[in-house]
Amino acid sequence: MSTKVSDHVLRRLREWGVEQVFGYPGDGINGLLAAWGRAEDQPRFVQSRHEEMSAFQAVGYAKFSGRLGVCAATSGPGAIHLLNGLYDAKLDHVPVLAIVGQTHRSAMGGSYQQEVDLHTLFKDVASEFVETVTVPEQLPNVLDRAIRTAYARRCPTAVIIPGDVQELDYSPPTHEFKMVPSSLDVSEWTTVPSEESLRRAAEILDSGDKVAILVGQGAAGARAEVERIAGLLGAGVAKALLGKDVLSDELPYVTGSIGLLGTRPSYELMRDCDTLLTIGSSFPYSQFLPEFGKARGVQIDLDPHMVGMRYPYEVNLVGDARDTLRRLIPMLTSEDTRGREWFDTVCDNVRHWRDVLDRRAQVSADPINPEYVARVLDPLLPQDAILTSDSGSVANWYARHLTMRGDMRGSLSGTLATMGCGVPYAIGAKFAHPDRPVIALVGDGAMQMNGLAELITAAKYQDRWTDRRLVVAVWNNQDLNQVTWELRAMGGAPSFLPSQELPDVQYAAFARSLGLTGVRVEKPEDVAAGWRAALEADGPAVVEFLTDPAVPPVPPHATWEQMESTAASILRGDAGRGSVLKQGFKAKVQEFLPGRERR
């Protein structure tokens, strides 16, 4: 039997080490689906409920494996559905390849059914590489370049294959004019800055008395080096949300997340420092960085296109974080020459904040305090757990209450901050690490958007995972809570119920209808038992908590004046104004109570 173009696509993916493709079928990729049948499902085809979920699963797989995520979809509507997940990959710098069908070449340009101008559609999201295969001889080069580019630029790429091309007999490019042969191998590579720029950076860092370090996902491979340089500089370390798993939160100088979803110690670290070292982060909110001109700055980033933004850094070191730090550290003076006052202050702030979080979690609410739900989970997490968080108010509790330790991993949609990624990310993580437990933290809005459907995917594939634990935790407050609070705090407007109110869905019951474990928790005293039941289940589980939408995700920099402004907008007509004001006051006052006194 002759080898078809579609057969060669799958063979080439296998040669690149691709073990699964997240996709959804359609007639635009019928040739590929037939090839999958001939290849005995190698690489494995993982069927989602929707192409957007396939793209999210590919992103989750890539984030937690460090390898290429691959998704596949049919022409027209299937290709369009991939876009949100691919934009998530683009904005968070994740290597993902989309393989997309197209109408037959003979019909292109004829306003044919499901014909979309896919080059125009993908030109922005896959701006680094998007190409259509029109003859078999193109295939090796196009596919290889798409994969190499995705890895090298940490971005999504797209390969479009018309349906009739998939069915053609494969013939490789020849050694002649206007043919482009290709090869597979890619060696490991690294980038390091010049000695002169490293010495300038060392001078700036050595001159600082109050050094702050900000790490993002680009520092993920440099944990030991970040710890070493923090010790040398007597620095506190704040973490962008995508860098939450870079360092253990058990280190006394790690101040936690930064920004609107961040912690008070991270806010104070940036407010009071005189020197800033940013490693592998393009954290966008400059209002949470030191005041311009107050601190000297050094940045380390692998991508020369991403340096020099956000803050007026004096030295921008372009290079791999680990290799750059290994060259920079020997140029710094010993920590023995530095005073301890700044370091001790940072550690004291962290200790106080942990007490504040504990007190906030203990504040009574109706029926359950959402912070308490996260606080109870924290000590129950396995040391090798993988955490995914959806967007919304649940991301606040993920950012502040969950302590990264051991080999734990965690991620969310950082820059796009799209809803609906938590559950498909978790499924992608299970295929990346089938031997590790995965916990998805999801709001009820995101769960209704697509999480319920993807429970079907989890149920379908659970037997493929050696550790079948996949816990989906739902904060059920019947409110699109993050936007509700943004309306109150930023827009000066009361909650608009027609847009914000959600129906009360029986998430645990839906899970049970699929043969999964489902637990509904309605009282605070049952929270711990609910978590344990889900974590101990032999297979995917849903645990839903009925939480109070009036508990505010108070930003770390919130002042009494800002809270008064929010209160004024609430009093203008917010449906829940009484409980909202009470919970907001109780949450904020915990910062000012001595010791472990509670109210």
C-alpha positions in Angstrom: 0.0 0.0 0.0 1.3 3.4 -0.9 2.0 6.0 1.8 -0.3 8.9 1.8 0.5 12.4 2.8 -1.6 11.9 5.9 0.4 8.8 6.9 3.6 10.8 6.6 2.2 13.6 8.8 1.6 11.1 11.7 4.9 9.4 11.1 6.8 12.7 11.2 5.0 13.6 14.5 6.1 10.3 16.0 9.7 11.0 14.9 9.5 14.3 16.7 8.4 12.5 19.9 4.8 13.6 19.8 2.7 11.1 21.8 -0.7 12.6 21.6 -2.7 15.0 19.6 -5.7 16.8 21.1 -8.4 17.2 18.6 -12.0 16.9 17.3 -13.0 15.1 14.1 -14.5 16.7 11.0 -14.6 16.0 7.2 -11.8 18.5 6.6 -9.4 16.1 8.3 -10.9 12.8 7.1 -7.7 11.8 5.4 -5.8 12.3 8.7 -8.4 10.3 10.6 -8.1 7.4 8.2 -4.3 7.6 8.7 -4.8 7.4 12.4 -6.8 4.2 11.9 -4.0 2.7 9.8 -1.4 3.9 12.4 -3.3 2.2 15.2 -3.8 5.5 17.0 -0.2 6.5 17.2 0.3 9.3 18.2 -2.8 8.9 20.4 -5.8 11.0 19.2 -7.4 12.6 22.4 -11.0 13.6 21.6 -12.3 16.7 23.4 -15.9 18.0 23.4 -14.9 21.1 21.5 -11.9 22.3 19.5 -11.3 25.2 21.8 -10.8 22.6 24.6 -8.4 20.7 22.3 -6.3 23.8 22.0 -6.4 24.4 25.8 -5.5 20.8 26.4 -2.5 21.2 24.1 -1.5 24.3 26.1 -1.8 22.6 29.4 0.2 19.6 28.1 2.9 21.9 26.9 3.0 24.0 30.1 3.4 21.0 32.3 5.6 18.8 30.1 7.9 21.4 28.5 7.2 19.6 25.2 5.3 20.5 22.1 1.5 20.5 22.5 -0.3 19.5 19.3 -4.0 20.1 18.4 -6.0 19.2 15.3 -9.2 20.4 13.8 -11.3 20.5 10.7 -11.6 23.4 8.3 -13.9 26.4 8.8 -15.7 26.2 12.2 -13.2 23.7 13.7 -10.3 26.0 12.8 -12.1 29.0 14.2 -12.7 27.2 17.5 -9.0 26.7 18.1 -8.3 30.4 18.2 -8.8 31.2 21.9 -6.6 28.4 23.1 -3.9 29.3 20.5 -4.0 32.9 21.7 -3.5 31.6 25.2 -0.4 29.8 23.9 0.9 32.9 22.1 0.5 35.3 25.1 1.9 32.9 27.6 4.8 31.8 25.3 4.0 28.1 25.0 5.0 25.8 22.1 1.9 24.5 20.3 1.3 23.2 16.8 -2.2 23.3 15.2 -2.8 21.0 12.3 -5.9 22.1 10.4 -7.8 20.8 7.4 -9.0 22.9 4.5 -11.5 22.4 1.6 -10.1 20.7 -1.5 -7.8 22.7 -3.7 -10.2 22.5 -6.6 -12.9 24.3 -4.5 -10.8 26.9 -2.9 -11.9 30.5 -3.8 -15.3 29.2 -4.7 -17.1 30.2 -1.5 -17.4 26.5 -0.8 -19.0 25.1 2.3 -16.8 25.5 5.4 -14.2 27.4 3.3 -12.5 30.1 5.4 -9.4 32.0 4.5 -7.3 30.2 7.1 -4.1 32.1 6.3 -5.8 35.3 7.3 -7.5 33.7 10.2 -4.2 32.4 11.7 -1.9 35.1 10.6 -1.9 36.9 13.9 -2.1 34.1 16.4 0.4 32.0 14.5 2.4 35.0 13.2 5.7 33.2 13.6 4.8 30.4 11.2 1.7 29.5 9.3 1.8 27.6 6.0 -0.5 25.6 3.6 0.8 22.3 2.2 -0.3 22.2 -1.5 1.9 19.4 -2.8 3.4 16.3 -1.0 7.0 17.5 -1.5 6.4 20.5 0.8 5.4 18.5 3.8 8.7 17.6 5.6 10.0 21.1 5.5 6.7 22.8 6.5 6.0 20.4 9.3 9.6 20.5 10.6 9.8 24.3 10.5 6.5 24.6 12.3 7.7 22.4 15.1 11.2 24.0 15.3 9.6 27.5 15.3 7.2 26.6 18.0 10.0 25.4 20.2 12.5 28.1 19.4 10.1 31.0 19.6 7.8 29.4 22.3 4.7 30.2 20.3 1.9 28.6 18.4 2.3 27.7 14.8 -0.1 26.3 12.2 0.0 23.9 9.3 -2.9 23.8 6.9 -3.5 20.7 4.8 -6.3 20.7 2.2 -8.5 17.5 2.3 -7.4 16.3 -1.2 -3.7 16.8 -0.4 -4.1 14.5 2.7 -5.1 11.7 0.3 -2.3 12.1 -2.2 0.5 9.6 -2.4 3.5 10.9 -0.5 6.7 11.6 -2.3 9.6 13.3 -0.6 11.4 16.4 -2.0 14.2 15.7 -4.4 17.7 17.2 -4.6 16.9 19.7 -7.3 16.0 23.4 -8.0 13.1 24.8 -6.0 12.8 21.7 -3.7 13.4 22.2 0.1 14.6 19.0 1.8 14.4 18.9 5.6 15.9 17.0 8.6 14.8 16.2 12.1 17.6 16.9 14.5 17.7 19.9 16.8 20.5 20.3 19.2 20.1 22.0 22.6 21.1 25.6 22.7 21.4 28.5 25.1 21.9 32.2 25.1 24.1 34.2 27.5 24.8 37.9 27.7 28.2 39.5 27.3 30.8 39.6 30.2 30.6 43.4 30.1 26.9 43.6 30.5 27.1 41.0 33.4 29.6 43.2 35.2 27.4 46.2 34.9 24.5 44.2 36.2 26.6 43.0 39.1 27.6 46.5 40.0 24.0 47.6 40.2 22.9 44.7 42.3 25.9 45.0 44.7 25.1 48.6 45.3 21.6 47.9 46.5 20.7 47.8 50.2 17.1 46.8 49.7 17.0 44.3 46.8 13.7 42.9 45.4 13.6 40.0 42.9 10.6 39.3 40.7 10.5 35.9 39.0 8.2 34.6 36.2 7.9 31.4 34.3 11.2 32.1 32.5 13.0 31.4 35.8 11.4 27.9 36.1 14.6 26.1 35.2 16.8 28.1 37.6 15.4 27.4 41.0 18.8 26.7 42.7 20.3 29.8 41.1 17.4 32.1 42.1 17.7 30.8 45.7 21.5 31.4 45.6 21.3 35.0 44.3 18.5 35.8 46.7 20.8 34.7 49.6 23.7 36.7 48.3 21.7 39.9 47.9 19.6 39.4 51.0 16.6 39.9 48.8 12.9 39.1 49.0 11.4 37.3 46.0 8.0 38.0 44.6 6.4 35.8 41.9 4.3 36.6 38.9 1.4 34.2 38.7 3.0 32.2 35.9 6.1 31.9 38.1 4.2 30.6 41.1 5.9 27.2 41.0 9.4 28.6 40.4 10.3 28.7 44.1 8.9 27.1 47.2 6.6 29.3 49.3 8.1 27.7 52.4 11.2 29.8 51.9 10.9 32.7 54.5 11.8 35.4 52.0 9.4 34.4 49.3 6.6 37.0 49.4 4.2 35.2 47.0 2.3 36.5 44.1 2.3 40.1 42.9 -0.4 42.3 41.4 -4.1 42.7 41.9 -4.2 39.0 42.9 -1.1 39.2 44.9 0.0 39.5 48.5 0.6 42.5 50.8 4.3 41.5 51.4 4.9 41.5 47.6 3.4 45.0 47.4 5.5 46.2 50.2 8.6 44.6 48.7 8.2 46.5 45.5 7.1 49.7 47.3 10.1 49.9 49.6 13.1 48.4 47.6 15.9 50.4 46.1 17.0 47.7 43.5 14.9 45.4 41.3 16.1 42.2 39.6 13.5 40.7 37.2 14.0 37.2 36.0 12.0 35.7 33.2 8.9 37.8 33.7 7.0 40.4 31.6 4.5 41.1 34.4 2.4 43.9 32.8 1.2 46.0 35.8 3.8 48.7 36.3 1.8 50.2 39.2 2.9 47.2 41.3 6.6 47.7 40.5 8.8 50.2 42.3 8.0 53.9 41.6 9.9 55.0 38.5 13.2 56.4 39.4 13.2 55.1 42.9 15.0 51.8 42.2 17.8 50.7 39.9 16.8 47.8 37.7 18.3 44.7 36.0 16.3 42.4 33.8 17.1 38.8 32.6 15.0 37.4 29.7 15.6 34.9 27.0 13.7 36.9 24.4 15.3 40.1 23.2 11.9 41.3 22.0 10.6 41.2 25.6 13.3 43.1 27.4 13.2 46.7 28.4 9.5 46.8 29.0 7.5 47.6 32.1 10.3 49.4 34.0 13.3 51.6 33.1 15.9 48.9 33.7 19.5 50.0 33.4 20.8 46.7 32.2 18.8 44.2 30.1 20.5 40.8 30.1 19.4 38.7 27.1 19.9 35.1 28.0 18.7 31.8 29.6 17.9 32.5 33.2 19.9 29.6 34.6 23.0 30.1 32.5 22.9 33.9 33.0 22.6 33.6 36.8 25.5 31.1 36.9 27.7 33.6 35.2 26.4 36.6 37.3 26.6 35.0 40.8 30.4 34.8 41.0 30.6 38.5 40.2 28.6 39.5 43.3 30.0 40.1 46.7 29.4 37.7 49.6 26.2 37.9 51.6 28.4 38.3 54.7 29.0 41.9 53.7 25.3 42.9 53.8 23.2 43.9 56.7 20.2 41.8 57.7 17.7 44.6 58.4 16.0 44.5 55.0 15.9 40.7 54.8 14.5 40.5 58.3 11.8 43.0 57.5 10.8 41.0 54.4 10.6 37.8 56.4 8.5 39.5 59.2 6.1 40.8 56.5 5.7 37.3 55.1 5.0 35.9 58.6 2.4 38.6 59.4 0.7 38.1 56.0 0.3 34.3 56.6 -1.4 35.2 59.9 -3.7 37.6 58.0 -4.6 35.0 55.5 -5.4 32.5 58.2 -7.6 35.1 60.0 -9.4 36.0 56.7 -10.1 32.4 56.0 -11.7 32.0 59.5 -14.1 34.9 59.0 -17.6 33.7 59.0 -19.6 33.9 55.8 -22.9 32.7 54.3 -22.7 29.8 53.7 -18.9 29.2 53.3 -16.0 31.6 53.1 -14.3 31.0 49.7 -10.9 31.7 51.2 -11.5 29.0 53.8 -12.0 26.5 51.1 -8.6 27.2 49.6 -7.0 27.4 53.1 -8.2 24.0 54.1 -7.0 22.5 50.8 -3.4 23.8 51.3 -2.1 21.3 53.9 -3.9 18.4 52.2 -2.1 18.8 48.8 0.2 16.0 47.8 3.9 17.1 47.4 3.7 16.1 43.7 0.3 17.7 42.9 -0.3 19.7 39.7 -2.6 22.6 40.1 -4.6 24.5 37.5 -6.6 27.6 38.1 -9.3 29.2 36.0 -9.7 32.9 35.7 -12.0 34.8 38.0 -12.1 35.3 41.8 -10.9 31.7 42.3 -7.5 32.8 40.9 -7.2 35.1 43.9 -7.5 32.2 46.3 -5.0 30.1 44.2 -2.6 33.0 44.1 -2.7 33.7 47.9 -3.6 30.6 49.8 -1.9 27.7 48.1 1.7 27.0 49.2 3.9 25.7 46.5 6.3 23.1 48.0 8.2 19.9 47.0 7.7 19.1 43.3 4.3 20.9 43.0 3.4 22.6 39.7 0.8 25.2 38.9 -0.4 27.4 36.1 -3.3 29.4 34.7 -4.0 31.6 31.7 -1.6 34.4 32.6 -1.7 37.1 30.0 -4.9 36.3 28.1 -6.6 35.5 31.5 -9.3 33.6 29.5 -12.2 31.8 31.3 -12.6 28.1 30.7 -9.0 26.9 30.8 -8.9 25.2 34.2 -10.5 21.8 33.4 -8.9 21.3 29.9 -5.5 22.4 31.3 -5.9 19.7 34.0 -6.7 17.1 31.3 -3.6 18.1 29.3 -1.6 17.9 32.6 -2.8 14.3 33.1 -1.5 13.3 29.7 1.8 15.0 30.5 2.1 13.4 33.9 -0.3 10.4 34.1 1.3 9.3 37.4 0.6 12.5 39.3 -2.6 13.9 40.9 -4.1 17.0 39.3 -6.4 19.5 40.9 -8.4 22.1 38.9 -9.7 25.1 40.8 -12.7 26.5 38.9 -15.4 29.1 39.4 -19.0 28.3 38.6 -19.0 30.6 35.6 -16.1 28.8 34.0 -17.6 25.5 34.9 -20.8 26.3 33.2 -18.9 27.7 30.2 -17.2 24.5 29.3 -16.0 22.6 32.4 -19.1 20.4 32.6 -18.6 19.2 29.1 -14.9 18.4 29.6 -15.8 16.2 32.6 -17.0 13.8 29.9 -13.5 13.8 28.4 -12.0 13.1 31.9 -14.4 10.2 32.3 -13.5 8.8 28.9 -9.8 8.8 29.4 -9.3 8.1 33.1 -8.2 4.5 32.5 -5.2 5.9 30.5 -3.7 7.4 33.7 -1.7 5.4 36.1 -2.8 7.8 38.9 -6.4 8.4 38.1 -6.9 11.3 40.5 -8.2 14.4 38.8 -10.1 16.7 41.2 -12.2 19.5 39.9 -13.2 21.9 42.6 -16.0 24.3 41.9 -16.6 27.5 43.9 -20.4 27.8 43.5 -21.5 31.3 44.5 -24.0 31.8 41.6 -22.2 35.0 40.6 -19.6 36.0 38.0 -17.7 37.2 41.0 -14.5 38.8 39.7 -16.3 41.0 37.2 -18.9 41.9 39.9 -16.1 43.1 42.2 -14.5 45.0 39.3 -17.7 46.7 38.6 -17.9 47.7 42.3 -14.3 48.7 42.8 -13.1 50.0 39.5 -16.3 51.0 37.7 -18.0 52.6 40.8 -21.2 50.7 39.9 -23.3 48.2 41.8 -23.6 44.6 40.6 -25.8 44.3 37.5 -27.7 41.1 38.2 -28.9 40.3 34.6 -25.2 40.0 33.6 -23.7 38.7 36.8 -26.2 36.2 38.4 -25.7 32.5 37.5 -28.1 29.6 38.0 -27.3 27.1 40.7 -26.2 24.0 38.8 -25.8 20.6 40.6 -22.1 20.1 39.6 -21.5 17.1 41.8 -24.7 15.4 40.7 -23.6 15.9 37.0 -20.3 14.2 37.9 -22.1 11.3 39.5 -24.3 10.9 36.3 -21.0 10.2 34.5 -20.0 7.6 37.0 -17.5 9.9 38.7 -17.2 10.9 42.3 -19.3 14.0 43.2 -19.4 15.8 46.5 -21.5 18.9 47.3 -20.4 20.8 50.4 -22.9 23.3 51.9 -21.5 23.9 55.4 -18.0 25.1 56.6 -17.6 22.1 58.9 -17.8 19.8 55.9 -15.1 21.5 53.8 -12.2 19.3 54.9 -14.2 16.1 54.5 -15.2 17.2 51.0 -11.6 17.8 50.0 -10.5 14.4 51.4 -13.3 12.5 49.6 -12.2 14.0 46.3 -8.5 13.6 46.9 -9.0 10.0 47.9 -11.3 9.0 45.0 -10.1 6.3 42.6 -10.7 8.4 39.5 -11.9 11.9 38.5 -14.0 13.7 41.2 -16.0 16.9 41.4 -16.3 18.7 44.8 -18.4 21.8 44.8 -18.5 24.3 47.6 -21.4 26.7 48.2 -19.5 29.9 48.8 -20.4 33.5 49.7 -20.1 35.9 46.8 -20.0 38.8 49.2 -16.4 37.9 50.4 -14.2 40.4 48.5 -10.9 39.6 46.7 -9.3 42.6 48.4 -6.2 43.8 46.5 -3.0 44.0 48.5 -2.8 47.7 48.2 -6.4 48.5 49.1 -6.7 51.4 51.5 -9.6 52.4 53.7 -10.3 55.3 51.3 -10.6 52.9 48.3 -12.9 50.7 50.3 -15.0 53.7 51.2 -15.3 54.5 47.5 -16.4 50.9 46.8 -18.8 51.1 49.6 -20.4 54.2 48.2 -20.9 52.6 44.8 -22.5 49.5 46.6 -24.9 51.7 48.6 -26.2 53.2 45.3 -28.1 50.0 44.7 -26.2 46.8 45.0 -28.5 43.9 45.6 -26.2 42.4 48.2 -25.0 45.6 49.7 -25.5 44.7 53.4 -23.5 41.5 53.3 -21.0 42.9 50.9 -20.1 45.8 53.1 -19.9 43.5 56.2 -17.6 41.0 54.6 -15.4 43.6 53.0 -14.9 45.3 56.4 -14.2 42.0 58.1 -11.6 40.9 55.5 -9.7 44.2 55.6 -9.6 44.6 59.3 -7.7 41.3 59.7 -4.6 43.1 58.4 -4.6 45.4 61.5 -5.3 42.9 64.3 -2.4 41.9 66.5 -1.2 38.3 66.8 -3.9 35.7 66.0 -6.9 37.6 67.4 -10.0 36.9 65.2 -13.4 38.4 64.5 
